Amino acid sequence: MPSIIEPGMRVRHPDRPDWGEGQVQSVIGNRITVNFEHAGKLLINAALVELEVVEEG
């Protein structure tokens, strides 16, 4: 079951570790906008990619 992704959460793209951690900016349906450390702001299709939530602490 996919995680619930919400704005403000820290995430990683499972296939692009070089992008670094990202912060979720917005979630509209399957479209998730994430601002990644090394790739900038990108639009992710959640129907195709399951982002990994970075646990706090």
N, CA, C and O atoms as a Maestro MAE file, in Angstrom:
{
 s_m_m2io_version
 :::
 2.0.0
}

f_m_ct {
 s_m_title
 :::
 protein
 m_atom[228] {
  # First column is atom index #
  i_m_mmod_type
  r_m_x_coord
  r_m_y_coord
  r_m_z_coord
  i_m_residue_number
  s_m_chain_name
  s_m_pdb_residue_name
  s_m_pdb_atom_name
  i_m_atomic_number
  :::
  1 25 0.852 -1.185 0.000 1 A "MET " " N  " 7
  2 3 0.000 0.000 0.000 1 A "MET " " CA " 6
  3 2 0.895 1.245 0.000 1 A "MET " " C  " 6
  4 15 1.766 1.365 0.862 1 A "MET " " O  " 8
  5 25 0.702 2.170 -0.944 2 A "PRO " " N  " 7
  6 3 1.547 3.358 -1.004 2 A "PRO " " CA " 6
  7 2 1.356 4.269 0.199 2 A "PRO " " C  " 6
  8 15 0.274 4.335 0.781 2 A "PRO " " O  " 8
  9 25 2.417 4.965 0.558 3 A "SER " " N  " 7
  10 3 2.350 5.921 1.667 3 A "SER " " CA " 6
  11 2 1.512 7.125 1.256 3 A "SER " " C  " 6
  12 15 1.402 7.442 0.071 3 A "SER " " O  " 8
  13 25 0.930 7.782 2.232 4 A "ILE " " N  " 7
  14 3 0.232 9.035 1.974 4 A "ILE " " CA " 6
  15 2 1.287 10.132 1.920 4 A "ILE " " C  " 6
  16 15 1.991 10.372 2.901 4 A "ILE " " O  " 8
  17 25 1.395 10.794 0.776 5 A "ILE " " N  " 7
  18 3 2.369 11.870 0.599 5 A "ILE " " CA " 6
  19 2 1.647 13.197 0.785 5 A "ILE " " C  " 6
  20 15 0.605 13.442 0.179 5 A "ILE " " O  " 8
  21 25 2.218 14.052 1.635 6 A "GLU " " N  " 7
  22 3 1.613 15.356 1.917 6 A "GLU " " CA " 6
  23 2 2.663 16.448 1.796 6 A "GLU " " C  " 6
  24 15 3.852 16.185 1.977 6 A "GLU " " O  " 8
  25 25 2.235 17.688 1.489 7 A "PRO " " N  " 7
  26 3 3.182 18.798 1.425 7 A "PRO " " CA " 6
  27 2 3.985 18.919 2.723 7 A "PRO " " C  " 6
  28 15 3.459 18.741 3.822 7 A "PRO " " O  " 8
  29 25 5.265 19.225 2.561 8 A "GLY " " N  " 7
  30 3 6.163 19.368 3.701 8 A "GLY " " CA " 6
  31 2 6.965 18.121 4.005 8 A "GLY " " C  " 6
  32 15 7.996 18.200 4.673 8 A "GLY " " O  " 8
  33 25 6.513 16.966 3.525 9 A "MET " " N  " 7
  34 3 7.230 15.713 3.778 9 A "MET " " CA " 6
  35 2 8.546 15.687 3.009 9 A "MET " " C  " 6
  36 15 8.669 16.292 1.945 9 A "MET " " O  " 8
  37 25 9.532 14.975 3.565 10 A "ARG " " N  " 7
  38 3 10.820 14.744 2.906 10 A "ARG " " CA " 6
  39 2 10.742 13.384 2.216 10 A "ARG " " C  " 6
  40 15 10.313 12.399 2.817 10 A "ARG " " O  " 8
  41 25 11.163 13.336 0.943 11 A "VAL " " N  " 7
  42 3 11.070 12.105 0.151 11 A "VAL " " CA " 6
  43 2 12.336 11.903 -0.678 11 A "VAL " " C  " 6
  44 15 13.153 12.811 -0.832 11 A "VAL " " O  " 8
  45 25 12.474 10.685 -1.208 12 A "ARG " " N  " 7
  46 3 13.519 10.347 -2.174 12 A "ARG " " CA " 6
  47 2 12.863 9.659 -3.362 12 A "ARG " " C  " 6
  48 15 11.835 8.997 -3.218 12 A "ARG " " O  " 8
  49 25 13.464 9.820 -4.536 13 A "HIS " " N  " 7
  50 3 13.016 9.092 -5.729 13 A "HIS " " CA " 6
  51 2 13.792 7.773 -5.750 13 A "HIS " " C  " 6
  52 15 15.022 7.797 -5.752 13 A "HIS " " O  " 8
  53 25 13.116 6.634 -5.765 14 A "PRO " " N  " 7
  54 3 13.806 5.341 -5.653 14 A "PRO " " CA " 6
  55 2 14.790 5.060 -6.787 14 A "PRO " " C  " 6
  56 15 15.773 4.348 -6.580 14 A "PRO " " O  " 8
  57 25 14.546 5.603 -7.976 15 A "ASP " " N  " 7
  58 3 15.416 5.334 -9.122 15 A "ASP " " CA " 6
  59 2 16.453 6.426 -9.354 15 A "ASP " " C  " 6
  60 15 17.303 6.284 -10.232 15 A "ASP " " O  " 8
  61 25 16.401 7.513 -8.586 16 A "ARG " " N  " 7
  62 3 17.309 8.641 -8.795 16 A "ARG " " CA " 6
  63 2 17.927 9.123 -7.486 16 A "ARG " " C  " 6
  64 15 17.663 10.248 -7.062 16 A "ARG " " O  " 8
  65 25 18.749 8.288 -6.835 17 A "PRO " " N  " 7
  66 3 19.368 8.702 -5.563 17 A "PRO " " CA " 6
  67 2 20.253 9.937 -5.720 17 A "PRO " " C  " 6
  68 15 20.485 10.659 -4.751 17 A "PRO " " O  " 8
  69 25 20.750 10.184 -6.943 18 A "ASP " " N  " 7
  70 3 21.596 11.348 -7.200 18 A "ASP " " CA " 6
  71 2 20.838 12.668 -7.055 18 A "ASP " " C  " 6
  72 15 21.465 13.720 -6.928 18 A "ASP " " O  " 8
  73 25 19.512 12.633 -7.071 19 A "TRP " " N  " 7
  74 3 18.711 13.851 -6.879 19 A "TRP " " CA " 6
  75 2 18.737 14.300 -5.424 19 A "TRP " " C  " 6
  76 15 18.425 15.455 -5.136 19 A "TRP " " O  " 8
  77 25 19.101 13.414 -4.500 20 A "GLY " " N  " 7
  78 3 19.105 13.736 -3.078 20 A "GLY " " CA " 6
  79 2 17.694 13.725 -2.503 20 A "GLY " " C  " 6
  80 15 16.745 13.279 -3.148 20 A "GLY " " O  " 8
  81 25 17.580 14.223 -1.281 21 A "GLU " " N  " 7
  82 3 16.262 14.318 -0.645 21 A "GLU " " CA " 6
  83 2 15.494 15.485 -1.254 21 A "GLU " " C  " 6
  84 15 16.073 16.458 -1.737 21 A "GLU " " O  " 8
  85 25 14.180 15.357 -1.213 22 A "GLY " " N  " 7
  86 3 13.335 16.431 -1.693 22 A "GLY " " CA " 6
  87 2 12.240 16.736 -0.699 22 A "GLY " " C  " 6
  88 15 11.877 15.897 0.125 22 A "GLY " " O  " 8
  89 25 11.713 17.955 -0.787 23 A "GLN " " N  " 7
  90 3 10.577 18.333 0.046 23 A "GLN " " CA " 6
  91 2 9.358 18.475 -0.850 23 A "GLN " " C  " 6
  92 15 9.394 19.168 -1.867 23 A "GLN " " O  " 8
  93 25 8.274 17.806 -0.455 24 A "VAL " " N  " 7
  94 3 7.033 17.862 -1.220 24 A "VAL " " CA " 6
  95 2 6.455 19.276 -1.125 24 A "VAL " " C  " 6
  96 15 6.253 19.806 -0.033 24 A "VAL " " O  " 8
  97 25 6.191 19.877 -2.295 25 A "GLN " " N  " 7
  98 3 5.628 21.221 -2.362 25 A "GLN " " CA " 6
  99 2 4.103 21.181 -2.481 25 A "GLN " " C  " 6
  100 15 3.400 21.952 -1.828 25 A "GLN " " O  " 8
  101 25 3.601 20.267 -3.329 26 A "SER " " N  " 7
  102 3 2.145 20.156 -3.504 26 A "SER " " CA " 6
  103 2 1.789 18.770 -4.004 26 A "SER " " C  " 6
  104 15 2.605 18.070 -4.603 26 A "SER " " O  " 8
  105 25 0.540 18.392 -3.739 27 A "VAL " " N  " 7
  106 3 0.005 17.111 -4.195 27 A "VAL " " CA " 6
  107 2 -1.370 17.378 -4.782 27 A "VAL " " C  " 6
  108 15 -2.279 17.825 -4.082 27 A "VAL " " O  " 8
  109 25 -1.518 17.098 -6.084 28 A "ILE " " N  " 7
  110 3 -2.805 17.263 -6.765 28 A "ILE " " CA " 6
  111 2 -3.070 15.970 -7.525 28 A "ILE " " C  " 6
  112 15 -2.492 15.728 -8.585 28 A "ILE " " O  " 8
  113 25 -3.950 15.145 -6.970 29 A "GLY " " N  " 7
  114 3 -4.204 13.839 -7.574 29 A "GLY " " CA " 6
  115 2 -2.929 13.011 -7.562 29 A "GLY " " C  " 6
  116 15 -2.320 12.817 -6.510 29 A "GLY " " O  " 8
  117 25 -2.519 12.517 -8.742 30 A "ASN " " N  " 7
  118 3 -1.292 11.727 -8.861 30 A "ASN " " CA " 6
  119 2 -0.069 12.590 -9.149 30 A "ASN " " C  " 6
  120 15 1.029 12.065 -9.331 30 A "ASN " " O  " 8
  121 25 -0.251 13.915 -9.192 31 A "ARG " " N  " 7
  122 3 0.866 14.810 -9.506 31 A "ARG " " CA " 6
  123 2 1.460 15.380 -8.223 31 A "ARG " " C  " 6
  124 15 0.785 16.078 -7.466 31 A "ARG " " O  " 8
  125 25 2.727 15.073 -7.995 32 A "ILE " " N  " 7
  126 3 3.419 15.521 -6.792 32 A "ILE " " CA " 6
  127 2 4.583 16.409 -7.217 32 A "ILE " " C  " 6
  128 15 5.462 15.976 -7.962 32 A "ILE " " O  " 8
  129 25 4.585 17.642 -6.747 33 A "THR " " N  " 7
  130 3 5.697 18.549 -7.015 33 A "THR " " CA " 6
  131 2 6.669 18.456 -5.853 33 A "THR " " C  " 6
  132 15 6.299 18.643 -4.694 33 A "THR " " O  " 8
  133 25 7.940 18.158 -6.189 34 A "VAL " " N  " 7
  134 3 8.976 17.969 -5.173 34 A "VAL " " CA " 6
  135 2 10.167 18.857 -5.518 34 A "VAL " " C  " 6
  136 15 10.580 18.931 -6.676 34 A "VAL " " O  " 8
  137 25 10.712 19.525 -4.516 35 A "ASN " " N  " 7
  138 3 11.924 20.325 -4.686 35 A "ASN " " CA " 6
  139 2 13.096 19.500 -4.168 35 A "ASN " " C  " 6
  140 15 13.301 19.396 -2.958 35 A "ASN " " O  " 8
  141 25 13.880 18.901 -5.100 36 A "PHE " " N  " 7
  142 3 15.001 18.042 -4.747 36 A "PHE " " CA " 6
  143 2 16.278 18.862 -4.549 36 A "PHE " " C  " 6
  144 15 16.470 19.895 -5.190 36 A "PHE " " O  " 8
  145 25 17.153 18.383 -3.647 37 A "GLU " " N  " 7
  146 3 18.424 19.049 -3.333 37 A "GLU " " CA " 6
  147 2 19.285 19.289 -4.571 37 A "GLU " " C  " 6
  148 15 19.830 20.379 -4.747 37 A "GLU " " O  " 8
  149 25 19.408 18.272 -5.432 38 A "HIS " " N  " 7
  150 3 20.348 18.348 -6.550 38 A "HIS " " CA " 6
  151 2 19.675 18.370 -7.917 38 A "HIS " " C  " 6
  152 15 20.363 18.372 -8.938 38 A "HIS " " O  " 8
  153 25 18.356 18.387 -7.955 39 A "ALA " " N  " 7
  154 3 17.653 18.376 -9.249 39 A "ALA " " CA " 6
  155 2 16.637 19.503 -9.370 39 A "ALA " " C  " 6
  156 15 16.064 19.711 -10.439 39 A "ALA " " O  " 8
  157 25 16.412 20.230 -8.281 40 A "GLY " " N  " 7
  158 3 15.445 21.325 -8.324 40 A "GLY " " CA " 6
  159 2 14.008 20.836 -8.234 40 A "GLY " " C  " 6
  160 15 13.744 19.718 -7.791 40 A "GLY " " O  " 8
  161 25 13.089 21.686 -8.661 41 A "LYS " " N  " 7
  162 3 11.663 21.390 -8.542 41 A "LYS " " CA " 6
  163 2 11.206 20.541 -9.726 41 A "LYS " " C  " 6
  164 15 11.361 20.931 -10.884 41 A "LYS " " O  " 8
  165 25 10.640 19.376 -9.415 42 A "LEU " " N  " 7
  166 3 10.199 18.444 -10.449 42 A "LEU " " CA " 6
  167 2 8.786 17.954 -10.168 42 A "LEU " " C  " 6
  168 15 8.356 17.875 -9.017 42 A "LEU " " O  " 8
  169 25 8.075 17.629 -11.239 43 A "LEU " " N  " 7
  170 3 6.729 17.068 -11.142 43 A "LEU " " CA " 6
  171 2 6.833 15.559 -11.286 43 A "LEU " " C  " 6
  172 15 7.336 15.058 -12.291 43 A "LEU " " O  " 8
  173 25 6.357 14.834 -10.276 44 A "ILE " " N  " 7
  174 3 6.421 13.368 -10.251 44 A "ILE " " CA " 6
  175 2 5.014 12.803 -10.437 44 A "ILE " " C  " 6
  176 15 4.062 13.259 -9.804 44 A "ILE " " O  " 8
  177 25 4.897 11.809 -11.311 45 A "ASN " " N  " 7
  178 3 3.621 11.125 -11.509 45 A "ASN " " CA " 6
  179 2 3.565 9.948 -10.539 45 A "ASN " " C  " 6
  180 15 4.260 8.949 -10.728 45 A "ASN " " O  " 8
  181 25 2.740 10.067 -9.505 46 A "ALA " " N  " 7
  182 3 2.661 9.041 -8.464 46 A "ALA " " CA " 6
  183 2 2.069 7.732 -8.979 46 A "ALA " " C  " 6
  184 15 2.202 6.699 -8.322 46 A "ALA " " O  " 8
  185 25 1.418 7.757 -10.142 47 A "ALA " " N  " 7
  186 3 0.901 6.524 -10.728 47 A "ALA " " CA " 6
  187 2 2.055 5.670 -11.279 47 A "ALA " " C  " 6
  188 15 1.918 4.457 -11.443 47 A "ALA " " O  " 8
  189 25 3.193 6.322 -11.562 48 A "LEU " " N  " 7
  190 3 4.343 5.618 -12.127 48 A "LEU " " CA " 6
  191 2 5.487 5.414 -11.146 48 A "LEU " " C  " 6
  192 15 6.257 4.462 -11.276 48 A "LEU " " O  " 8
  193 25 5.603 6.311 -10.153 49 A "VAL " " N  " 7
  194 3 6.719 6.282 -9.214 49 A "VAL " " CA " 6
  195 2 6.199 6.345 -7.788 49 A "VAL " " C  " 6
  196 15 5.394 7.215 -7.455 49 A "VAL " " O  " 8
  197 25 6.659 5.420 -6.939 50 A "GLU " " N  " 7
  198 3 6.309 5.472 -5.521 50 A "GLU " " CA " 6
  199 2 7.483 6.086 -4.768 50 A "GLU " " C  " 6
  200 15 8.500 5.431 -4.539 50 A "GLU " " O  " 8
  201 25 7.329 7.348 -4.389 51 A "LEU " " N  " 7
  202 3 8.397 8.038 -3.672 51 A "LEU " " CA " 6
  203 2 8.600 7.403 -2.305 51 A "LEU " " C  " 6
  204 15 7.655 6.919 -1.683 51 A "LEU " " O  " 8
  205 25 9.853 7.414 -1.845 52 A "GLU " " N  " 7
  206 3 10.190 6.872 -0.530 52 A "GLU " " CA " 6
  207 2 10.167 8.008 0.478 52 A "GLU " " C  " 6
  208 15 10.854 9.014 0.298 52 A "GLU " " O  " 8
  209 25 9.386 7.856 1.533 53 A "VAL " " N  " 7
  210 3 9.318 8.870 2.578 53 A "VAL " " CA " 6
  211 2 10.558 8.758 3.462 53 A "VAL " " C  " 6
  212 15 10.920 7.667 3.904 53 A "VAL " " O  " 8
  213 25 11.202 9.894 3.715 54 A "VAL " " N  " 7
  214 3 12.370 9.956 4.597 54 A "VAL " " CA " 6
  215 2 11.874 10.165 6.012 54 A "VAL " " C  " 6
  216 15 11.212 11.159 6.313 54 A "VAL " " O  " 8
  217 25 12.203 9.215 6.882 55 A "GLU " " N  " 7
  218 3 11.750 9.294 8.278 55 A "GLU " " CA " 6
  219 2 12.481 10.396 9.016 55 A "GLU " " C  " 6
  220 15 13.682 10.582 8.821 55 A "GLU " " O  " 8
  221 25 11.776 11.127 9.858 56 A "GLU " " N  " 7
  222 3 12.373 12.183 10.665 56 A "GLU " " CA " 6
  223 2 13.262 11.557 11.752 56 A "GLU " " C  " 6
  224 15 12.962 10.485 12.278 56 A "GLU " " O  " 8
  225 25 14.359 12.252 12.073 57 A "GLY " " N  " 7
  226 3 15.221 11.777 13.149 57 A "GLY " " CA " 6
  227 2 16.215 10.874 12.625 57 A "GLY " " C  " 6
  228 15 17.042 10.361 13.379 57 A "GLY " " O  " 8
  :::
 }
 m_bond[227] {
  # First column is bond index #
  i_m_from
  i_m_to
  i_m_order
  :::
  1 1 2 1
  2 2 3 1
  3 3 4 2
  4 3 5 1
  5 5 6 1
  6 6 7 1
  7 7 8 2
  8 7 9 1
  9 9 10 1
  10 10 11 1
  11 11 12 2
  12 11 13 1
  13 13 14 1
  14 14 15 1
  15 15 16 2
  16 15 17 1
  17 17 18 1
  18 18 19 1
  19 19 20 2
  20 19 21 1
  21 21 22 1
  22 22 23 1
  23 23 24 2
  24 23 25 1
  25 25 26 1
  26 26 27 1
  27 27 28 2
  28 27 29 1
  29 29 30 1
  30 30 31 1
  31 31 32 2
  32 31 33 1
  33 33 34 1
  34 34 35 1
  35 35 36 2
  36 35 37 1
  37 37 38 1
  38 38 39 1
  39 39 40 2
  40 39 41 1
  41 41 42 1
  42 42 43 1
  43 43 44 2
  44 43 45 1
  45 45 46 1
  46 46 47 1
  47 47 48 2
  48 47 49 1
  49 49 50 1
  50 50 51 1
  51 51 52 2
  52 51 53 1
  53 53 54 1
  54 54 55 1
  55 55 56 2
  56 55 57 1
  57 57 58 1
  58 58 59 1
  59 59 60 2
  60 59 61 1
  61 61 62 1
  62 62 63 1
  63 63 64 2
  64 63 65 1
  65 65 66 1
  66 66 67 1
  67 67 68 2
  68 67 69 1
  69 69 70 1
  70 70 71 1
  71 71 72 2
  72 71 73 1
  73 73 74 1
  74 74 75 1
  75 75 76 2
  76 75 77 1
  77 77 78 1
  78 78 79 1
  79 79 80 2
  80 79 81 1
  81 81 82 1
  82 82 83 1
  83 83 84 2
  84 83 85 1
  85 85 86 1
  86 86 87 1
  87 87 88 2
  88 87 89 1
  89 89 90 1
  90 90 91 1
  91 91 92 2
  92 91 93 1
  93 93 94 1
  94 94 95 1
  95 95 96 2
  96 95 97 1
  97 97 98 1
  98 98 99 1
  99 99 100 2
  100 99 101 1
  101 101 102 1
  102 102 103 1
  103 103 104 2
  104 103 105 1
  105 105 106 1
  106 106 107 1
  107 107 108 2
  108 107 109 1
  109 109 110 1
  110 110 111 1
  111 111 112 2
  112 111 113 1
  113 113 114 1
  114 114 115 1
  115 115 116 2
  116 115 117 1
  117 117 118 1
  118 118 119 1
  119 119 120 2
  120 119 121 1
  121 121 122 1
  122 122 123 1
  123 123 124 2
  124 123 125 1
  125 125 126 1
  126 126 127 1
  127 127 128 2
  128 127 129 1
  129 129 130 1
  130 130 131 1
  131 131 132 2
  132 131 133 1
  133 133 134 1
  134 134 135 1
  135 135 136 2
  136 135 137 1
  137 137 138 1
  138 138 139 1
  139 139 140 2
  140 139 141 1
  141 141 142 1
  142 142 143 1
  143 143 144 2
  144 143 145 1
  145 145 146 1
  146 146 147 1
  147 147 148 2
  148 147 149 1
  149 149 150 1
  150 150 151 1
  151 151 152 2
  152 151 153 1
  153 153 154 1
  154 154 155 1
  155 155 156 2
  156 155 157 1
  157 157 158 1
  158 158 159 1
  159 159 160 2
  160 159 161 1
  161 161 162 1
  162 162 163 1
  163 163 164 2
  164 163 165 1
  165 165 166 1
  166 166 167 1
  167 167 168 2
  168 167 169 1
  169 169 170 1
  170 170 171 1
  171 171 172 2
  172 171 173 1
  173 173 174 1
  174 174 175 1
  175 175 176 2
  176 175 177 1
  177 177 178 1
  178 178 179 1
  179 179 180 2
  180 179 181 1
  181 181 182 1
  182 182 183 1
  183 183 184 2
  184 183 185 1
  185 185 186 1
  186 186 187 1
  187 187 188 2
  188 187 189 1
  189 189 190 1
  190 190 191 1
  191 191 192 2
  192 191 193 1
  193 193 194 1
  194 194 195 1
  195 195 196 2
  196 195 197 1
  197 197 198 1
  198 198 199 1
  199 199 200 2
  200 199 201 1
  201 201 202 1
  202 202 203 1
  203 203 204 2
  204 203 205 1
  205 205 206 1
  206 206 207 1
  207 207 208 2
  208 207 209 1
  209 209 210 1
  210 210 211 1
  211 211 212 2
  212 211 213 1
  213 213 214 1
  214 214 215 1
  215 215 216 2
  216 215 217 1
  217 217 218 1
  218 218 219 1
  219 219 220 2
  220 219 221 1
  221 221 222 1
  222 222 223 1
  223 223 224 2
  224 223 225 1
  225 225 226 1
  226 226 227 1
  227 227 228 2
  :::
 }
}
